[in-house]
Amino acid sequence: MVDDYVVYYPIILSFIWASGAFLSRWKERDKKAIDETKEFEKISIVISAYNEEETIEEVLLSLRNLNYPSLEIFIVDDKSSDRTLEKIYEVKKSFDDWEALTILEQKENKGKATALNVALQQVTSKYMLVIDADSYLSKDALSYLLAELTSSSDIGAVTGRPIVRNRTTLLGKLQTLEYLSVIDAIKRAQSLFLGAIMTVSGVIVMYRVEALKEIGGFNTEVMTEDIDVTWIERLFWSNLKRFIVLKI
């Protein structure tokens, strides 16, 4: 029995994930962004940054290029020991003190979950997008994410599709293979067959602020806040509110 499990379990699951991913792509090929003739809902973008001086400036510049007019941005510096905070202020100043950008400074390093909770208490919108401090958004990403999140009141969060930019190194190529052939395929199959995914991707995920606050925000006692918040939110937010995956 153990031998059969070891041999056939990965084969069967691989078939399920591959077929589910293919069918999901076909089913979702007509996904659209929000109707631009309607009033844009305000979105809060939150970034936790720790020693990100190499990438933070480019990330912030990518947010300036988003095709979305109603934004507030909170970047929490988690007591960086390099020039991250200085670079953030430089970018803010370069855009005439960039009114939409709020900089929050932690007095000591307490981790991503704590930083996100600090920002959560200050957001003024109903939807909060969390991205990593080395992630860049495509120009229309917010419209697609919001369109899916607001398509049903049952949906508590949607996650995007991370794509590795640095593919020149062996590690970068392996990460690309992992995302496209494993993580992306599994989540698409889960979305198709189960109507929900088991975990969101912390690198890019949009939450309903109401749902996050109802479960008490992010758990500071765990290492993977994205997995934890998915499971807790599924269990406690209004009788199994669901999560679905979305390509952007």
Phi and psi in degrees as a GROMACS rama.xvg file:
@    title "Ramachandran Plot"
@    xaxis  label "Phi"
@    yaxis  label "Psi"
@TYPE xy
-64.2229  -41.765  VAL-2
-61.619  -42.7014  ASP-3
-63.132  -40.5163  ASP-4
-63.0078  -47.1874  TYR-5
-62.4208  -37.1332  VAL-6
-81.7807  -48.2571  VAL-7
-91.5819  -25.9735  TYR-8
-58.483  -51.7411  TYR-9
-65.7495  -31.9076  PRO-10
-66.8527  -47.1546  ILE-11
-64.3766  -45.8204  ILE-12
-64.9646  -37.7897  LEU-13
-60.8397  -41.269  SER-14
-63.5283  -42.5528  PHE-15
-63.4595  -48.2908  ILE-16
-63.9101  -43.2038  TRP-17
-65.881  -46.975  ALA-18
-67.0605  -38.6545  SER-19
-64.8153  -40.8407  GLY-20
-64.7067  -41.608  ALA-21
-64.2187  -46.9628  PHE-22
-66.6322  -34.4226  LEU-23
-64.9472  -42.023  SER-24
-61.7638  -40.8607  ARG-25
-66.9758  -40.4704  TRP-26
-68.8116  -34.643  LYS-27
-99.9968  13.5076  GLU-28
-65.6069  -19.8666  ARG-29
-103.206  17.5664  ASP-30
-59.3608  137.82  LYS-31
-124.24  157.746  LYS-32
-77.4471  175.833  ALA-33
-65.4246  153.448  ILE-34
-68.1454  116.19  ASP-35
-71.296  -8.83119  GLU-36
-80.7382  -14.5532  THR-37
-88.0001  163.94  LYS-38
-69.4869  134.945  GLU-39
-77.321  129.766  PHE-40
-73.3543  142.521  GLU-41
-70.675  138.589  LYS-42
-124.581  137.15  ILE-43
-101.387  127.227  SER-44
-104.54  128.526  ILE-45
-123.079  131.924  VAL-46
-130.532  129.285  ILE-47
-99.3124  124.418  SER-48
-122.979  131.587  ALA-49
-140.527  113.453  TYR-50
52.3599  58.5556  ASN-51
-117.405  32.8166  GLU-52
-61.9164  -24.1448  GLU-53
-76.0449  -24.0844  GLU-54
-122.894  -21.6422  THR-55
-61.4423  -35.8935  ILE-56
-64.5896  -45.247  GLU-57
-66.3536  -35.7224  GLU-58
-63.0073  -46.1649  VAL-59
-64.6997  -37.5879  LEU-60
-65.1879  -34.3748  LEU-61
-65.7143  -31.9718  SER-62
-69.6096  -30.1407  LEU-63
-66.121  -23.9146  ARG-64
-95.9094  6.08232  ASN-65
-68.2158  141.327  LEU-66
-86.7425  62.7559  ASN-67
-150.04  123.872  TYR-68
-87.2059  -19.876  PRO-69
-114.708  91.2069  SER-70
-132.944  150.269  LEU-71
-131.747  138.853  GLU-72
-123.331  127.553  ILE-73
-117.129  123.373  PHE-74
-118.769  121.548  ILE-75
-102.834  114.782  VAL-76
-85.196  116.094  ASP-77
-88.094  54.4872  ASP-78
57.073  56.7182  LYS-79
-63.6695  148.036  SER-80
-102.006  1.06533  SER-81
-110.741  -152.017  ASP-82
-95.6152  20.9098  ARG-83
-55.9648  -53.5383  THR-84
-61.4443  -41.606  LEU-85
-61.4434  -41.562  GLU-86
-67.5725  -35.8733  LYS-87
-61.9982  -45.9343  ILE-88
-64.2974  -35.3552  TYR-89
-63.5193  -42.7634  GLU-90
-65.2927  -44.6691  VAL-91
-58.8289  -43.8471  LYS-92
-67.8701  -35.046  LYS-93
-66.1241  -20.06  SER-94
-109.743  43.4147  PHE-95
54.8997  46.6708  ASP-96
66.6206  21.7954  ASP-97
15.1582  88.8739  TRP-98
-59.4688  -34.6648  GLU-99
-72.574  -16.5289  ALA-100
-95.7489  121.389  LEU-101
-112.686  128.169  THR-102
-103.189  124.431  ILE-103
-113.847  127.727  LEU-104
-108.8  122.573  GLU-105
-82.315  138.799  GLN-106
-78.4978  -18.9944  LYS-107
-150.446  155.655  GLU-108
-74.4093  118.156  ASN-109
-125.577  3.50054  LYS-110
97.644  165.95  GLY-111
-63.0641  -44.3052  LYS-112
-59.6161  -44.4709  ALA-113
-63.4631  -42.6218  THR-114
-61.0767  -41.9478  ALA-115
-65.8873  -37.4335  LEU-116
-65.6869  -36.3193  ASN-117
-60.7539  -44.9092  VAL-118
-69.5931  -38.0506  ALA-119
-55.7499  -34.8854  LEU-120
-71.5247  -12.6368  GLN-121
-111.582  -10.7874  GLN-122
-66.0186  146.125  VAL-123
-116.036  5.10385  THR-124
-105.794  175.392  SER-125
-90.2029  -9.87415  LYS-126
-132.553  133.817  TYR-127
-127.034  119.858  MET-128
-98.2062  125.457  LEU-129
-108.775  126.83  VAL-130
-131.47  155.844  ILE-131
-72.2287  159.942  ASP-132
-76.4347  -0.411416  ALA-133
-121.954  25.033  ASP-134
-109.456  143.427  SER-135
-119.266  134.075  TYR-136
-94.8862  142.017  LEU-137
-70.0425  156.579  SER-138
-59.4473  -34.355  LYS-139
-102.847  12.3181  ASP-140
-57.7946  -44.9191  ALA-141
-62.5121  -38.9124  LEU-142
-63.9627  -41.4722  SER-143
-69.7411  -43.0854  TYR-144
-62.637  -46.0358  LEU-145
-66.5001  -37.3565  LEU-146
-59.0191  -41.3969  ALA-147
-73.4578  -41.6534  GLU-148
-64.1486  -36.1638  LEU-149
-92.0552  3.05619  THR-150
-72.2701  -18.7256  SER-151
-154.726  139.525  SER-152
-71.216  -11.0415  SER-153
-78.0626  -15.8694  ASP-154
-86.7477  122.608  ILE-155
-93.7401  -23.5669  GLY-156
-164.961  152.708  ALA-157
-129.654  148.748  VAL-158
-118.452  151.984  THR-159
-93.5896  -172.919  GLY-160
-111.541  100.631  ARG-161
-68.1919  138.829  PRO-162
-126.416  127.486  ILE-163
-71.2581  127.176  VAL-164
-85.0444  -41.8205  ARG-165
-85.9904  97.8341  ASN-166
-112.828  15.8172  ARG-167
-84.4516  -27.8176  THR-168
-91.6171  164.47  THR-169
-62.5643  -42.2102  LEU-170
-62.4491  -42.4896  LEU-171
-62.1594  -40.5188  GLY-172
-66.5104  -38.364  LYS-173
-67.5234  -38.541  LEU-174
-64.8219  -40.9975  GLN-175
-60.701  -45.0446  THR-176
-61.5935  -41.3547  LEU-177
-62.8587  -47.4117  GLU-178
-64.4812  -46.4385  TYR-179
-77.6721  -40.0042  LEU-180
-96.7616  -14.3047  SER-181
-119.751  -69.702  VAL-182
-61.9813  -50.4624  ILE-183
-63.0892  -43.6921  ASP-184
-64.296  -43.6705  ALA-185
-63.1201  -44.1913  ILE-186
-68.9809  -35.6209  LYS-187
-66.6089  -40.9311  ARG-188
-65.9841  -41.9554  ALA-189
-60.6888  -43.738  GLN-190
-61.7203  -40.2967  SER-191
-72.4109  -50.3804  LEU-192
-81.1564  -33.078  PHE-193
-106.796  -13.5595  LEU-194
77.0091  8.16356  GLY-195
-163.274  161.953  ALA-196
-108.613  156.801  ILE-197
-78.4749  -30.5865  MET-198
-146.296  147.304  THR-199
-87.5057  164.741  VAL-200
-96.9504  117.155  SER-201
-61.5584  -18.3149  GLY-202
-67.3729  -30.327  VAL-203
-158.146  112.751  ILE-204
-153.034  137.626  VAL-205
-110.21  126.315  MET-206
-110.474  156.027  TYR-207
-78.9136  125.271  ARG-208
-60.3602  -37.5369  VAL-209
-56.8498  -43.3244  GLU-210
-66.8487  -44.1646  ALA-211
-61.0745  -44.1082  LEU-212
-69.7351  -31.5281  LYS-213
-65.9594  -30.9604  GLU-214
-96.4193  6.33854  ILE-215
86.4847  18.7458  GLY-216
79.5409  -153.003  GLY-217
-91.6078  141.117  PHE-218
-77.7203  118.099  ASN-219
-83.7671  -2.87224  THR-220
-95.5257  -1.69317  GLU-221
-115.735  160.691  VAL-222
-86.2067  -28.8072  MET-223
-115.272  86.451  THR-224
-65.9017  -26.0892  GLU-225
-69.3709  -42.554  ASP-226
-65.7969  -46.138  ILE-227
-61.2685  -46.2005  ASP-228
-67.6272  -30.2589  VAL-229
-64.6328  -50.2643  THR-230
-66.0636  -43.7844  TRP-231
-65.2548  -43.2743  ILE-232
-66.1505  -37.3729  GLU-233
-63.9154  -36.1526  ARG-234
-77.3536  -38.6243  LEU-235
-112.154  -15.0043  PHE-236
-84.6859  100.956  TRP-237
47.4547  56.5836  SER-238
59.252  67.5505  ASN-239
62.2053  56.4592  LEU-240
-61.9431  151.225  LYS-241
-113.028  164.721  ARG-242
-120.343  141.261  PHE-243
-132.952  158.191  ILE-244
-95.578  151.06  VAL-245
-142.749  131.725  LEU-246
-80.335  139.579  LYS-247
